[in-house]
Amino acid sequence: MVSGKDDDARVATRGDGILAGKRILVTGVLTPKSIAFAIAQACHSEGAEVLLTSFGRAMSLTQRSAKRLDPAPDVLEMDVTDADQVRAVAGAVRARWGSLDGVVHAIGFAPEDCLGGHFLDAPWPSVASAWQVSSFSFKTLAAEFVPLMPSTGGALVSLTFDGTLAWPLYDWMGPAKAALEAIGRYLARDLGPRHVRVNTVSAGPLETVAARSIPGFRTLKDAWSGQAPLGWDAADASPVADTVAFLLSDMARGISGEVVHVDGGYHSQGAPLLTTAEPHEQEEE
Ligand SMILES: NC(=O)c1ccc[n+]([C@@H]2O[C@H](COP(=O)([O-])OP(=O)(O)OC[C@H]3O[C@@H](n4cnc5c(N)ncnc54)[C@H](O)[C@@H]3O)[C@@H](O)[C@H]2O)c1
């Protein structure tokens, strides 16, 4: 595993590594700040071959980002709301690789009226769109790509922002993430007998394009620095990426239906940490 922000430290170890010989489809690379970009990097470092997907107008941005990976992976067009496109990509993967060992779902979207304090007003078509792209699409990918996995199995991993809690201004993305986590558990139930593991990584706040569209993101980020016992660097997606690489690997062969928090330990604390500047107060007599 490689951690830390220094790209030079990510010495490629193709041929060995925990993902040696594995073929992984990574969705959701938009910019080099995308969590999926760090995941593609981690997969490469651990010896995997990687293909990326993008969609619509984002394609050119993704292609530009792909050139910053070594080796630069091809980018296939796949809007997860377009069943024909998803099927076509499955066909292209079959033609190229024959089989596939892992899929990373790093996709999230909600229309503006679903975020930022509109919880009681958001109209169903907007909520439906958020859920289709951010939650249901995990099932869409599983249904199309699991048949490409060998009889020995494979792994699916998605990314959430703790859907068990309500967050300020996150609004309908919250229930969308809760649904995504639940879909992971149901997929784990149905795909376990085929030796396919399904897990979700619950990441702390990271500075990406999707995060910029979340009103109040800075407040969340600041809350993390006060409550995560390990601290949290919102500019470093590598701890999340390394965990995804682990979950894609055979090292995680006993793990399925899980939500793994990679959040500096934030979720385990009931309140912000006491700082040395804030000593234990004596109870008043
Ligand atoms: N950034 C954070 O703080 C954070 C924290 C926890 C979880 N996450 C989750 O991580 C995942 C990746 O997001 P990110 O923060 O790296 O942001 P990002 O903006 O870099 O990535 C979001 C991706 O979703 C893709 N996408 C949107 N609609 C799509 C569609 N219809 N079909 C295919 N792709 C589509 C975009 O092209 C983009 O690549 C998301 O699920 C997000 O909710 C993010």
The ligand as a Gaussian input file, in Angstrom:
#p B3LYP/6-31G(d) Opt

LIG

0 1
 N      -15.793000      14.504000      -2.068000
 C      -16.274000      14.086000      -0.900000
 O      -16.178000      14.764000       0.141000
 C      -16.934000      12.733000      -0.814000
 C      -17.068000      12.132000       0.455000
 C      -17.677000      10.888000       0.536000
 C      -18.133000      10.256000      -0.631000
 N      -17.979000      10.886000      -1.840000
 C      -18.479000      10.199000      -3.034000
 O      -17.388000       9.844000      -3.859000
 C      -17.874000       9.652000      -5.180000
 C      -16.969000      10.392000      -6.165000
 O      -17.141000      11.784000      -6.013000
 P      -15.945000      12.825000      -5.942000
 O      -16.071000      13.554000      -4.659000
 O      -14.661000      12.203000      -6.308000
 O      -16.386000      13.924000      -7.032000
 P      -16.165000      14.045000      -8.610000
 O      -16.985000      15.214000      -9.021000
 O      -14.729000      14.077000      -8.941000
 O      -16.803000      12.697000      -9.173000
 C      -18.180000      12.518000      -9.364000
 C      -18.297000      11.743000     -10.658000
 O      -19.648000      11.354000     -10.920000
 C      -19.765000      11.317000     -12.337000
 N      -21.155000      11.278000     -12.767000
 C      -22.163000      12.121000     -12.421000
 N      -23.289000      11.774000     -13.078000
 C      -22.996000      10.665000     -13.821000
 C      -23.734000       9.845000     -14.724000
 N      -25.023000      10.067000     -14.998000
 N      -23.096000       8.778000     -15.305000
 C      -21.793000       8.543000     -15.054000
 N      -21.039000       9.297000     -14.227000
 C      -21.630000      10.349000     -13.623000
 C      -19.051000      12.596000     -12.763000
 O      -18.711000      12.569000     -14.137000
 C      -17.824000      12.548000     -11.867000
 O      -16.770000      11.867000     -12.521000
 C      -19.330000      10.130000      -5.182000
 O      -20.177000       9.014000      -5.000000
 C      -19.368000      11.013000      -3.948000
 O      -20.662000      11.153000      -3.420000
 C      -17.390000      12.090000      -1.953000

